[in-house]
Amino acid sequence: MRPGRRKKRGEIKVTIGPFRRFSDYGACVDIQREVWRYEDIDVVPVAILVAAERQGGISLAAYNNLGEMIGFCWSILGVERGEVLQHSHMLAVRAAYRNFDVGFRLKLAQRKGTLRRKLKTITWTFDPMQPANAYFNMGKLGVWSASYVEHFYGESTSSLHRGLPTDRFMVRWDLKSPHVVERLELGPPRHDLRKELKKCPAVNSLKELSPGISTSGPIKLNLAAHQLLFEVPYNLPDIKARNLGVALEWQGKMRQVFRSYFKRGYAATDFWVAEEEGHLRAFYFLEKRVK
């Protein structure tokens, strides 16, 4: 393969499975540093990786055709409201192997391993300011959340997190629910933007400040429809890099929307992207939960 040439799907053979050797725990540490650009204080060390697995956690790796670890996911055994479950703390894939469904396959293997242990739920956190992660987690995997936690991890040494508090969704993956099974089998559904906007009231609208930088109009916190839409710019990470002040505004809007509507019995159950006039529009889907 010529240096610098992008790999094609057919050129990549990936194997998913348990860690094969003890040195894989060290490779896991290396990938943490590479992907999140952590300083050592934030890296989960080998001893903790091993201990958590021995006590019921699940460590899974993705290997290329040379047997090198190119990604991993790692979960610990947890308890939430009396339910024993897996809490997935880390999923990372080396940059050269992204966009080849490696992360998706790791999550499928994690789901299979959890069900094999007679458990039915996996929880984890993700940053709602990362639309690509929202699409992966909610759109492709079918997770949902009714818990928004401000500054969940405190200060982070990762350059990816600097400038913003580490706000996170705590999400649940109900492994056997019809919604999850259907989403895994069929993938995210296509959405007709005009029909969706007619059917579901929007809690906000976007206002363009300058090319590529949008802010939110006034937030409506008193809507009562069963289903609601919350629009966010699909390029939020780019906005953060270009204008941290606007990114902080967006995080403030998210705190308003999710904390208010979650308190009123709604949950974020999906994230979808639609194309309009050559650009992408992205929406969190809020749904009133049935008690």
N, C-alpha and C positions, 0 to 999 in steps of 0.2 A: 504494500500500500504506500503510495507517495505521501511524504510528510505533509500534514496540513489538510489532506483531502478528507472531507466529512464522510464518516462511515454510513453505509446504507443498511437498511434493516436486514437484508439478506446476507450481509457480511458479518453480522454479529450473532454469535451463538452464546446464549446466557443460560446458566444452570442455577436454579434456586434451591437452597437446602440449608441444613444446620451447618454451623461452623465445622470445618473439617479438621483443623489442627489448632493447637494452642496459640500459635503465632497469629492466627486470624483475629484474636482479640486485640493484638497490637496493631494490625491493619485497620481494625475498626476505629482505634484511637487516631490513627493517621488520617482516615477519611473525615472524622469529626473536625480536625484542624483544617483540612483542605476545604471542606464544604462551608462550614460556618465561620472559618477564620478566627477560631477561639484562641485565647490565651489559655495556658495550662490550667488555671484555676477553674475554668468552666468545662473542661473536658472530663467526660466520665471515664475513669481509669480502668485498667484491666481487672484489678481486684474486684471492683464493684460489678463490672460486666459478668464476671465468672460467678460471684456470689449470688447475684440476682437470678441467673439462669438456674443455678443449683436449687434455689428455693421456689421454683415454679415459673420463672420468667421464660420468654422465648427469644432466642437469638437466631436470626436467619441471615444468610449472605447470598449475594448474587456474584457468580464467578464467570469470567470470560473463558474463551476456549483454551487459554493458557493456564487456567486454574487460579488466576489472580482475582482477589476480591475487588469488585467494582462498585459495590453498594451493600447496604445492610439495613435491617430493621431490628429493633430491640424493644421488648416489652417486659414489664415487671408484673408480678402477681399483686392484685389490689383488691380492696373491698370498698364498695360504695353503697351506703344505706343497707348494709347487711348482705349485699350481693357480691359474691366472689367473681372477679373478672380479670382480664388482662388490661393493663394500662400501657399503651404504646408511647414510649418516651422519645424515640429517635427513629427517623427514616432518612437515609441519605444515599445519594447516587453520585459517583464521580462525574464531573462536568462533561467529559467526552462521551458518556453513555446515556445522557438524558434524552428525552423524547423518543425512547425506544421501548416504552412501557415497562421498564425495569422496576420502577417504584410500584406500579400497579400489580405486577406479578409478585413482588415481595408482600404486598398487602393481602393478596389472595392466599399466599402460603401461610401468612400469619393467621388469617381467618380459619384456614383448614386446621392448623395446629391448635388453635383455641377450641374449635368444635371437638377435636379429638380428645381434649381434656375435659369434655362435658361442660364447658362454659359457653355462654351465649352472647356475651357482650365484650367489646373492646372500647376503651375510652382513649382519648388523647387531646392535645391542644393544638391549635394552629392560629396564626396571625390573620385576623380578618382584613388587614391592610394588604394582603397578598392575594389578588384575584386569581392568579393561576393556581395557588394552593386551594382556594375556595372551590374552584371548578373541579379540581382533582378529588377533594374530600367529599364535597356535597354533590357535585354533578356526576362524578364517575362511581364513587364508592357508596353513596347514599347515606352518609352520616347526617345527624341533625344536632342542634344545640339549643338549649334554653338557658345557657349560663355564659355570661360575659364577665370576665375577671380583669380588673384594671391592674396593670403592672405585675402580672402573675409571677414572673421570674426575677423581679427586681432588676438591678443594673446588670448588663451583659457586656462582656468584652468583645463580642462579635461586631465587626465593622458593619455587618448587615443590619444590626439592630440599633446602632448608635443614632441618637437624635430623637428617638421616640420611646415612650414608656412601652414595656413589653406586655401590652394588652393581649389577651387571648380568649378565643372561644374554648370552652370545654365541650367536646363533642362525644356523642355516643354512636357506636356502630352496632345496631341490633342485627346480629349476624344471620338470623333466620327469618327476619321480617319479610313479608311479601314485597315491600318497597325495595329492600336491599337486594333480594334475589332477582327481581325484575331488572333493576339497574345494572347488576353485574352481568346478566345474560344479554340484555338488549342495548345497554349503553345509554347515555343521556339522550332524552327526546329532543327533537327539533322544535323550536318555538317560533310562532308567527307573532312578531313584535306588536303589530297593530291589534290583533285579537287579544293578546295578553294585557295590553295597556287599557283596553276597553273593559276587560273582565275584572282586572285587579287594580284597585286604587293605588297610586304611588304616593309614598310619604314625602317625596322630594322631587326635584328636577335639577339638572345640571346647568351651570352657567360658565361659559368659557371666559377665562380671564385673559389668556393669550394663547397662541397656537400650542396645543398639546397640554395645556394646564387648565383644568376645570375645577370649580368649586361647587358647593351645593347651595341651592336656594333654600328658603325657609323650610324647616322640618315640621311636618304635621304629626303631632303626637296624640291626637284625639280620634283617629280613624277607628272604625269598629267593624269593617268588613271581615269576612272569614279569612280571606287571603289578601296579602298586601305585597307591594314591591318596593324595594329600597335600591335606588340606582347609585352605583359608584363608578368612577373612571376605571376602565380596564388597565390603564397605564399608571396606576398608583405608585408602583416602585420607581418609575421614571420621574413622576412628580416629586417624590421624596428627594430624589437625587438633585433635582433642579431647583426646588423651592420648598425647603423644610417647613416654612411657615404655613403654606397651603396644606402640606401633609398633616401637620398638627391640627389644623382646622378639621380635616377629614376624620382624624381620630376622635376629635371632640364630638363630631356629628354621629359617629358610630356609637360612642358611649351613650349619647342621648337616645338614639333609636332603639338599640338593642336592650339597654337596661329598662327603658320605659315599656316597650312592648313585651319583653319577657316577663316583666312584673305583672302585666295584664293578661298573661296566659298564652302568649304567642310563642312560637319557636321558629328558628331559622331552619328550614327543611330542604332547601335547594339553592343552587347558584347556577345561573345560566347566562349565556352570551349570545347576542343576536347581532347580525350585521345590518346596518342601515346607511345607505348612501356611501358605501365604501369604508365606513369605520365601524368599530365594535362598540356595542353598548352592553354593559354588564349589570346584573341585578341579583341581589339577595331576595329570596322568596320567603316571606313570613306567613305562617299559618296558625290559626287559632287551634290550640290543642283540645281534643275531646277528653274530658276528665272521666 
